[in-house]
Amino acid sequence: METEKVLVTVSRRAPELEIRASRLAVQIGGFFHPRGDESLEDLRRNFGVRLIVLLRRDRIIIDAGEEEFFFHPSMARLRVDRLIGGGADRLIEVAGLSRGDRFLDCTLGLGSDAVVASYAVGPEGAVVALESDCLVAAIVRDGLQSYAEGDPLLVEAMRRIQVVHANHREYLRQAGDRSFDLVYFDPMFRVPAWKSRSMDPLRLLADDRPLEPEVIAHACRVARRRVVLKEKSGSREFERLGFQLVPGSRYSPVAYGIIETGGGNR
């Protein structure tokens, strides 16, 4: 997959962020250019780029021209609020997550499921979230560490997540046997089931390769209790990869499949 050329700069109101921006450019394999008086469109035209990473004092933004993306917990905030209020969450139920569990999210994406899982496992547990694209990993990691709105329990859950820039294929090959209680995949971020222009910057960076049976075999070795796959309802991926479909609402646009790995409950 061809690497997208990315320019990193700063808001005109935040020139003090230039050192941080230049370091981020090195980290993501992009290049830094001081903002000066140039507009983003000037920079885009002059350097021939589609994506510009813009550092502001309060957030990091991916600007793709007509649309921009920045980290926000969005649905994760609503889901955690529901859990705090004593409600249920479908992922937590399917995964059988409880306090003290170690949860490996192999497809971080926007981070919503990782946030919900982190709340569920609590400070006694751990959530490691893998993201293959260094730019997405950097922005979501920064957001998880800087977002400060909402219930303190939500904020604490976000801070506990360990974001790792890694390809899950390589990570799983090297992970120890039974080193996590649950291993989770959500490839829906890679091939979104919905059309949203606000997602366009991320689609340019997405790794849309399908999961391989070898990856699932390693996941089964690594997971002490269960491997969970989230997919579009009606997807044939569950059957192809050996997952047992979990019964759910026939009107839901998503479905879950599980593979029990023999570890049982605590």
C-alpha positions in Angstrom: 0.0 0.0 0.0 1.4 3.4 -1.1 2.3 5.7 1.8 0.3 8.9 1.9 2.5 12.0 1.9 1.7 14.1 5.0 2.6 17.6 5.9 2.7 18.7 9.5 2.3 22.3 10.6 0.8 24.4 13.4 -2.1 26.8 14.0 -1.3 30.4 13.3 -2.2 31.1 16.9 0.2 28.5 18.3 3.7 29.0 16.9 5.1 27.7 20.2 4.1 24.2 19.1 6.5 24.1 16.2 9.1 21.9 18.0 6.4 19.4 19.0 5.1 19.5 15.4 8.5 18.8 13.9 8.9 15.8 16.3 5.5 14.5 15.3 6.5 14.7 11.6 9.5 12.5 12.3 7.4 10.1 14.3 4.8 9.6 11.5 7.2 9.7 8.6 5.9 13.0 7.3 7.6 16.4 7.0 7.3 19.7 8.9 6.8 23.1 7.5 6.4 26.3 9.5 3.0 27.9 9.1 3.9 31.5 8.6 1.1 33.4 6.8 0.2 30.6 4.4 -3.3 29.1 4.4 -3.8 25.4 4.5 -4.9 25.5 0.9 -1.7 27.3 0.0 0.3 24.6 1.7 -1.7 21.9 0.1 -1.2 23.4 -3.4 2.5 24.3 -2.9 3.6 20.9 -1.6 1.2 18.7 -3.5 -0.4 17.0 -0.5 -3.9 15.9 0.4 -3.4 15.4 4.1 -2.2 18.1 6.5 -1.7 17.5 10.2 -2.5 20.6 12.1 -1.4 21.1 15.7 -3.5 23.3 17.8 -3.2 24.0 21.6 -6.2 21.8 22.3 -6.0 19.0 19.7 -4.3 17.5 16.6 -6.3 17.6 13.4 -6.1 15.7 10.1 -7.2 18.1 7.4 -8.1 16.6 4.1 -9.4 19.8 2.4 -13.2 19.7 2.7 -13.2 17.6 5.9 -11.1 17.3 9.0 -10.7 14.6 11.7 -9.7 15.0 15.3 -10.0 12.6 18.2 -13.3 12.6 20.2 -14.7 9.7 22.3 -18.1 10.2 20.7 -20.1 7.0 21.1 -17.7 5.7 23.7 -18.7 8.5 26.1 -22.4 7.5 25.8 -21.6 3.8 26.2 -19.5 4.4 29.3 -22.2 6.7 30.8 -24.7 3.9 30.2 -22.4 1.4 32.0 -21.8 3.9 34.9 -25.6 4.1 35.2 -26.0 0.4 35.5 -26.8 -0.3 31.9 -25.4 -2.9 29.5 -23.0 -2.8 26.6 -23.2 -5.4 23.8 -19.4 -5.7 23.4 -18.8 -6.2 27.1 -21.5 -8.9 27.2 -20.2 -10.7 24.1 -16.6 -10.6 25.3 -17.5 -11.5 28.9 -15.2 -8.7 30.1 -14.9 -8.2 33.9 -12.6 -6.2 36.2 -9.0 -7.3 36.1 -9.1 -8.7 32.6 -6.3 -8.1 30.0 -7.9 -7.0 26.7 -6.0 -6.8 23.4 -7.7 -4.6 20.8 -6.1 -5.5 17.5 -7.8 -2.7 15.5 -7.8 0.5 17.5 -9.3 2.8 14.8 -11.1 5.6 16.6 -10.7 4.0 19.9 -14.3 3.7 21.0 -14.3 0.0 21.9 -10.9 0.3 23.6 -12.3 3.0 25.9 -15.4 1.0 26.8 -13.2 -2.1 27.5 -10.9 0.0 29.6 -13.8 1.1 31.8 -15.0 -2.5 32.1 -11.7 -4.0 33.2 -10.9 -1.2 35.6 -7.6 -0.1 37.0 -6.9 -3.8 38.0 -7.0 -4.8 34.3 -5.2 -3.6 31.2 -6.1 -2.6 27.6 -3.5 -2.7 24.9 -4.7 -1.2 21.6 -2.9 -1.8 18.3 -3.0 0.6 15.4 -1.0 -0.1 12.2 -1.0 3.5 10.9 1.4 5.7 12.8 -0.6 8.9 12.2 -3.9 7.5 13.5 -2.0 6.0 16.4 -0.4 9.3 17.3 -3.6 11.3 17.1 -5.7 8.8 19.1 -3.0 8.4 21.7 -2.8 12.2 22.1 -6.6 12.4 22.4 -6.8 9.7 25.0 -4.2 11.4 27.1 -5.5 15.0 26.8 -9.3 14.7 26.6 -10.7 15.9 29.9 -14.5 16.3 29.6 -17.2 14.0 30.9 -17.3 11.7 33.9 -13.9 11.3 35.7 -14.3 7.5 35.4 -14.4 7.9 31.6 -11.3 10.1 31.7 -9.5 7.6 33.9 -10.4 4.8 31.5 -9.0 6.7 28.6 -5.7 7.4 30.3 -5.2 3.7 31.1 -5.2 2.6 27.5 -1.8 1.7 26.1 -1.7 2.6 22.4 0.9 0.7 20.4 1.8 1.5 16.8 2.0 -2.0 15.5 0.7 -4.3 12.8 -1.5 -6.9 14.6 -0.1 -9.6 12.4 3.5 -9.1 13.8 2.4 -8.3 17.3 0.4 -11.5 17.7 3.2 -13.7 16.3 5.5 -12.4 19.0 3.0 -12.3 21.9 3.2 -14.9 24.6 0.7 -17.8 25.0 -2.3 -16.8 27.0 -0.9 -13.3 27.6 -4.3 -11.7 27.3 -7.8 -12.8 28.5 -9.6 -11.5 25.3 -8.3 -10.7 21.8 -10.6 -8.4 19.8 -10.9 -7.5 16.1 -13.1 -4.8 14.5 -12.2 -4.6 10.8 -15.3 -2.4 10.2 -13.1 0.6 10.7 -11.0 -0.5 7.8 -14.0 -0.9 5.4 -16.6 1.4 6.9 -20.2 0.3 6.5 -21.4 3.9 6.4 -20.6 6.9 4.3 -19.3 10.0 6.1 -17.2 12.7 4.7 -15.7 13.3 8.1 -14.2 9.8 7.9 -12.5 10.6 4.5 -9.1 11.6 6.1 -8.9 8.2 7.8 -10.0 6.2 4.8 -6.9 7.5 3.0 -4.8 5.8 5.7 -6.8 2.6 6.2 -5.3 -0.8 5.9 -8.2 -2.7 4.3 -6.7 -6.1 4.0 -8.9 -8.9 5.3 -8.0 -10.9 8.3 -6.0 -14.1 7.6 -6.6 -17.5 9.2 -3.0 -17.4 10.5 -3.8 -14.3 12.4 -6.8 -15.8 14.0 -4.7 -18.9 14.9 -2.2 -16.7 16.7 -5.1 -14.8 18.4 -6.4 -18.1 19.7 -3.0 -18.9 21.1 -2.7 -15.5 22.8 -6.2 -15.4 24.2 -6.8 -17.2 27.5 -10.6 -17.2 27.2 -12.0 -15.8 24.0 -11.4 -14.2 20.6 -14.1 -11.8 19.5 -14.8 -10.5 15.9 -17.1 -7.6 15.1 -18.4 -7.5 11.5 -21.3 -6.3 9.4 -24.5 -8.4 9.9 -24.6 -11.1 7.2 -20.9 -11.1 6.8 -19.3 -14.4 5.6 -16.1 -13.6 7.5 -17.4 -15.4 10.6 -17.7 -18.7 8.7 -14.5 -18.2 6.8 -12.5 -17.6 9.9 -14.1 -20.2 12.2 -16.1 -17.9 14.5 -19.4 -18.9 16.2 -22.0 -16.2 15.5 -23.5 -14.8 18.6 -27.3 -14.4 18.5 -28.4 -10.8 18.5 -31.0 -8.4 17.1 -31.7 -9.2 13.5 -32.1 -5.4 12.9 -28.6 -4.6 14.1 -26.2 -3.5 11.4 -23.4 -5.3 13.2 -22.8 -8.8 14.5 -20.3 -10.5 16.8 -18.6 -13.9 16.5 -16.5 -15.7 19.2 -14.0 -18.5 19.4 -13.6 -20.0 22.9 -10.0 -20.8 23.6 -10.6 -23.1 26.6 -9.5 -20.9 29.5 -12.9 -20.6 31.0 -13.9 -17.8 33.5 -11.9 -16.6 36.4 
